[in-house]
Each structure stands twice: as C-alpha cells, then as structure tokens.
Amino acid sequence: MELKIYQVDAFAEKVFSGNPAAVVPLKAWLSEGEMQDIAAENNLSETAFYIIENERVLIRWFTPGVEVDLCGHATLATAHVLLEHEGYQGNEISFFSPRSGDLAVKRLEDGFLELDFPSDTLEKAELNPWLTAPFQPIPVEAYKGKTDYILVFDNETQIKNLHYDLHKISHIRARGVIVTAQGEEVDFVSRFFGPMVGVPEDPVTGSAHTSLTPLWAEKLGKHELTARQLSKRGGNLFCELDGERVKIRGEAKTYLIGKIYI
C-alpha cells in the first residue's frame, strides 16, 4: 500500500519553528493499529489522518503512543494541506472528530488559519504534592480540564527557566500538564508536557489553548488574547473566547511531501 504524507510546521511563520505535524490523507480508515504504527514511525507529537465524506472532513489524531481526543496544531496542519495541496475548494473546512464533535477551520484574508474549537470547562484543583512535586518552583494555582491539568506560576521567567522531572510528570493521570503565567509581551505564555502519551514537551499545543483561553480571559478581563508557547521551537497564537467556543489563529508552512509504503 502506498500513501501520501505531508509534514507541516503549524503555528509557524517559517519552517523549523512552530510544531511539526504529519498529515496522511486516506480514502478509507486504516486499522487503528496501522495508524498507531505510522504515528510511532513518524515520531512527531501528532500525526493526523483524514477522509472526506459527504462534504465533511473526518479527522483522527495519534501521538507516538495513543490516539487523542483533540489536537489543534495537527488540525491546522491538515487544513493547510487541504487548502494548499489537495485542491479543497473554498476557505472554510468543516471537520468532524468522533471524539470531539464538530470543528472548523477558516482561511482568513491575511492568510492566517483560524481554528474554531469547543472551549474547555475548568475546575479548581488542589495543589497536591503529586501534582506539584515534578516542578520547581511550586505553582500558585492548579486547574483540571477535560484532559489536562493547568498549573499557574507567578511570572514568565519561571515558565522559561522551569525545572521539571518528566518521570514524575508521567505518573500524573492526565493527557498532559500545562504550565502557564501572564506574559511580558503577550497576554500569557505556556509550555506543555505530555510524557504519559509519548510527548515529553510539545512545541506548540493548539488544544491546550482551549483551556488556557477561558482561564486567562477571566483573569485578564478580555476576550481576545495573544499567546506564546515557550518551547525551544516556540510559536505564537492569537486566541478569542467566543461564548462556548475558542478561536485560535496561526500560520502553517509545508516542510515535506512524501510517500509511505506499507
């Protein structure tokens, strides 16, 4: 079997920045095992697979270790592939995820892509030792979303210079742990750790901003926010809280087009 594969840097103004995702167009779903094997072979934080059915794009996302409920940067990358390489007509794409429902991506006049995702619901969490022990310094607040924990720190410098223990993080029962603080030049900054799903540190995590946007919208009293993920590659995001939805804008750049033989 021969399959086409793209690698796209999402939330990136140029290649070698943002978050790389693989995108594999399909005519019909492969087995779950085959998709997981491809994602493990790619060894990127996410590989997206999609099929087009009745004018909707059905999408699934796999880390090297598991299938996940939602992935922002790989959805952005998939929209880029459809619009730039696969002849998709129009500027709006309706996605459907079996795990997350209806999603949408729009190409804006300035060339940016805008994700339209459901907003996460957060609950305040206690600063238990098993949650805070992997990190130094200690966070000042904790929240629990649908799949991730959020730890809030005092300032951006603490996020940049954070000391952490991936082994200890991997024992936290969640998809990942988001660390965040108010930014100096943007509204908020963050990093994302997901060793429990095979992603030690994710370069730019679109789905995490469905949790971070409502949190910082409430804290800062504004609905439109600028954000930066402070990984080594780094990435900029523009976020808007719109009722029970979050809109996340960013750019994407094609790095690689190839073939898979299985």
LINTARA-V621563 format. One line per field, one symbol per residue. phi: phi as a letter, one per 30 degrees, with the letter a starting at -180 (. if undefined). psi: psi as a letter, one per 20 degrees, with the letter a starting at -180 (. if undefined). burial: I if it has 24 or more other ideal C-beta (glycine too) atoms within 12 Angstrom, else O. A space follows every 10 residues. Layout:
phi=???
psi=???
burial=???
This chain:
phi=.cbdbcbbdc hbdadibibd bcbbdbdbdd dedddddddd ddhcdbbccb bcbhiccdbb bbddcadcda bddddeddde dddcbcidcj cbcccbcecb idbbbbcddd jdccdbbddd ccbdbddded ccedbbdddc bbbbcdbbcc cccdadeddd cecbbddddd cddadabcca addccbdaba bbbbddcibe bddbcddddd cddddddddc ibccbcbbcc dediacbcbb cbicbbcbca cbbdcbbabc cb
psi=ppqqpqppoq lpirqjrbop qqpopqhqpr qhgghhgggh hhkrhqpppq qpoljqopqq pprihrprhp oghhgggggg gghhhjkppr jppoqpphhi bpqqppprhj iqpoqoqpqq pqqpqqmqhh hhhiqpapri qqqpagiqqp pprhrhhhgg jppqohghhi ipnrgrppqq rqrgirgqrr qpplhijjng ppgpnghhii ghghghgghi kqipqqqppl rggqqqqoqp oncjqpppqr rqpphqpaqp o.
burial=OOIOIIIIII IIOOOOIIII IIIIIIOOOI OOOOIIOIIO OIOIIIIIII IIOOOOIIII IIIIIIIIII IIIIIIIIII IIIOOIOIOO OOIIIOIOII OOIIIIIOOO OIIIIIIIII OIOOOOOOOO IIOIIOOOIO IIIIIIIIII IIIOOIOIIO OIOIOOOOII OIOIIIIIII IIIOOIIIII IIIIIIIIII IIIIIIIIII IIIIIIIOIO OOOOIIIIII IOIIIIIIII IOOOIIIIII IIIIIIOOOI OO
